[in-house]
């Protein structure tokens, strides 16, 4: 078992120790006030961890502390990992960004777009163009989530039993067929709507590679990178290190709730949000990207592929707010574009929190996040395990205080 450890002095790494102290105190204040059970935060410069703090509990009832080897449900931070797996197939010549999704998943061969109506009275039309693999990676596919309440197609997802993005009683193949049976919200490539698209991408990985998604990622990504705890299930040996999951209560506190992954291999392998990982695992993954596709002599992607992944692909070079569907009309989306599986800062002068040009990363619904800032040679990761009712305010404080800590 590999454990993340601090390797460098903060001052020597260009980080302000006083600002880092303020960061830790603010995060600890949230724990002490009952907003979070505990947290882990780590900053690295030039690949060397220069700040690492674990505080509070991974399990409040059991009195177990957060430790460097704690395992976290990373939920949507799974998406960049799945995307890397798919890009490896692109480099292998087995997949193309411009492949029609229907080539690999015939149920998507003739996509249709919502016109009007509801329930059994929905009218659709043929999409103006094909649904491509790149549209899945950029969330411009026209797919959606059932938990949105902004478009009639969202309601169709709920009617199909996709409240948790999984069709009841099905595996990844069965669920993606259900997605394909529903209309798109818009023509592929024209707008941005965060969605179940990466589950579809995960199914394409299975079809093209001939392997289940968990096996493919273990063999092609986790093992080569030394991501020893990463995966889609929690083993008996890992179980005690897995942090408990909490949800927000009406009075602003937290209480335990159920969450994935469960013990044993799941029937549904979610490329969108099924992973568990340690901070060491995600440090290795971030280092792969920071080092342009190579780590410790192991190359998974060519530099040009990582460059492609981490540049903005939104229509017209716009940001998420400008071309986003209604649920994404949020101040926090200004100045931020989207690459292949990751958000990308395109205009730091417009972002809500201080950000570096070209910084990229993603977050998970249980309040986990990571980003890589190439201009500052910086990587940051943060974990707690709280599913908030809306975006957790801790992200704003985290980014602001990390910015203050950048002494050079």
Secondary structure in CASP SS format (residue, H / E / C, confidence):
PFRMAT SS
TARGET T0000
AUTHOR 0000-0000-0000
METHOD secondary structure of the structure
MODEL  1
X C 1.00
X C 1.00
X C 1.00
X C 1.00
X C 1.00
X C 1.00
X C 1.00
X C 1.00
X C 1.00
X C 1.00
X C 1.00
X C 1.00
X C 1.00
X C 1.00
X E 1.00
X C 1.00
X H 1.00
X H 1.00
X H 1.00
X H 1.00
X H 1.00
X H 1.00
X H 1.00
X H 1.00
X H 1.00
X H 1.00
X H 1.00
X H 1.00
X H 1.00
X H 1.00
X H 1.00
X H 1.00
X C 1.00
X C 1.00
X C 1.00
X C 1.00
X C 1.00
X E 1.00
X E 1.00
X E 1.00
X E 1.00
X E 1.00
X E 1.00
X E 1.00
X E 1.00
X C 1.00
X C 1.00
X E 1.00
X E 1.00
X E 1.00
X E 1.00
X E 1.00
X E 1.00
X E 1.00
X E 1.00
X E 1.00
X E 1.00
X E 1.00
X E 1.00
X C 1.00
X C 1.00
X C 1.00
X C 1.00
X E 1.00
X E 1.00
X C 1.00
X C 1.00
X C 1.00
X C 1.00
X C 1.00
X E 1.00
X E 1.00
X E 1.00
X C 1.00
X H 1.00
X H 1.00
X H 1.00
X H 1.00
X H 1.00
X H 1.00
X H 1.00
X H 1.00
X H 1.00
X H 1.00
X H 1.00
X H 1.00
X H 1.00
X H 1.00
X H 1.00
X H 1.00
X H 1.00
X C 1.00
X C 1.00
X C 1.00
X C 1.00
X C 1.00
X C 1.00
X C 1.00
X C 1.00
X E 1.00
X H 1.00
X H 1.00
X H 1.00
X H 1.00
X C 1.00
X H 1.00
X H 1.00
X H 1.00
X C 1.00
X C 1.00
X C 1.00
X E 1.00
X E 1.00
X E 1.00
X E 1.00
X E 1.00
X C 1.00
X C 1.00
X H 1.00
X H 1.00
X H 1.00
X C 1.00
X E 1.00
X E 1.00
X E 1.00
X E 1.00
X C 1.00
X C 1.00
X C 1.00
X C 1.00
X C 1.00
X E 1.00
X H 1.00
X H 1.00
X H 1.00
X H 1.00
X H 1.00
X H 1.00
X C 1.00
X C 1.00
X C 1.00
X C 1.00
X C 1.00
X C 1.00
X C 1.00
X C 1.00
X C 1.00
X C 1.00
X C 1.00
X C 1.00
X C 1.00
X H 1.00
X H 1.00
X H 1.00
X H 1.00
X H 1.00
X H 1.00
X H 1.00
X H 1.00
X C 1.00
X C 1.00
X C 1.00
X C 1.00
X C 1.00
X C 1.00
X C 1.00
X C 1.00
X C 1.00
X C 1.00
X C 1.00
X C 1.00
X H 1.00
X H 1.00
X H 1.00
X H 1.00
X H 1.00
X H 1.00
X H 1.00
X H 1.00
X H 1.00
X C 1.00
X C 1.00
X C 1.00
X E 1.00
X C 1.00
X C 1.00
X C 1.00
X C 1.00
X C 1.00
X C 1.00
X C 1.00
X E 1.00
X C 1.00
X C 1.00
X C 1.00
X C 1.00
X H 1.00
X H 1.00
X H 1.00
X H 1.00
X H 1.00
X H 1.00
X H 1.00
X H 1.00
X H 1.00
X H 1.00
X H 1.00
X H 1.00
X H 1.00
X C 1.00
X C 1.00
X C 1.00
X H 1.00
X H 1.00
X H 1.00
X H 1.00
X H 1.00
X H 1.00
X H 1.00
X H 1.00
X H 1.00
X H 1.00
X H 1.00
X H 1.00
X H 1.00
X C 1.00
X C 1.00
X C 1.00
X C 1.00
X C 1.00
X E 1.00
X C 1.00
X C 1.00
X E 1.00
X C 1.00
X C 1.00
X C 1.00
X C 1.00
X H 1.00
X H 1.00
X H 1.00
X E 1.00
X C 1.00
X C 1.00
X C 1.00
X E 1.00
X E 1.00
X E 1.00
X C 1.00
X C 1.00
X C 1.00
X C 1.00
X C 1.00
X E 1.00
X E 1.00
X E 1.00
X C 1.00
X C 1.00
X C 1.00
X C 1.00
X C 1.00
X C 1.00
X E 1.00
X C 1.00
X C 1.00
X C 1.00
X C 1.00
X C 1.00
X C 1.00
X C 1.00
X C 1.00
X C 1.00
X C 1.00
X C 1.00
X C 1.00
X E 1.00
X E 1.00
X E 1.00
X H 1.00
X H 1.00
X H 1.00
X H 1.00
X H 1.00
X H 1.00
X H 1.00
X H 1.00
X H 1.00
X H 1.00
X H 1.00
X H 1.00
X C 1.00
X C 1.00
X C 1.00
X E 1.00
X E 1.00
X C 1.00
X C 1.00
X E 1.00
X E 1.00
X C 1.00
X C 1.00
X C 1.00
X H 1.00
X H 1.00
X H 1.00
X H 1.00
X H 1.00
X H 1.00
X H 1.00
X C 1.00
X C 1.00
X C 1.00
X C 1.00
X C 1.00
X H 1.00
X H 1.00
X H 1.00
X C 1.00
X C 1.00
X H 1.00
X H 1.00
X H 1.00
X H 1.00
X E 1.00
X C 1.00
X H 1.00
X H 1.00
X H 1.00
X C 1.00
X C 1.00
X H 1.00
X H 1.00
X H 1.00
X C 1.00
X C 1.00
X E 1.00
X E 1.00
X E 1.00
X C 1.00
X C 1.00
X C 1.00
X C 1.00
X E 1.00
X E 1.00
X E 1.00
X C 1.00
X C 1.00
X C 1.00
X C 1.00
X C 1.00
X C 1.00
X C 1.00
X C 1.00
X C 1.00
X C 1.00
X C 1.00
X C 1.00
X C 1.00
X C 1.00
X E 1.00
X E 1.00
X E 1.00
X E 1.00
X E 1.00
X C 1.00
X C 1.00
X C 1.00
X E 1.00
X E 1.00
X E 1.00
X E 1.00
X E 1.00
X E 1.00
X H 1.00
X H 1.00
X H 1.00
X C 1.00
X E 1.00
X E 1.00
X E 1.00
X E 1.00
X E 1.00
X E 1.00
X C 1.00
X C 1.00
X E 1.00
X E 1.00
X C 1.00
X C 1.00
X C 1.00
X C 1.00
X C 1.00
X C 1.00
X H 1.00
X H 1.00
X H 1.00
X H 1.00
X H 1.00
X H 1.00
X H 1.00
X H 1.00
X H 1.00
X H 1.00
X H 1.00
X H 1.00
X E 1.00
X C 1.00
X C 1.00
END
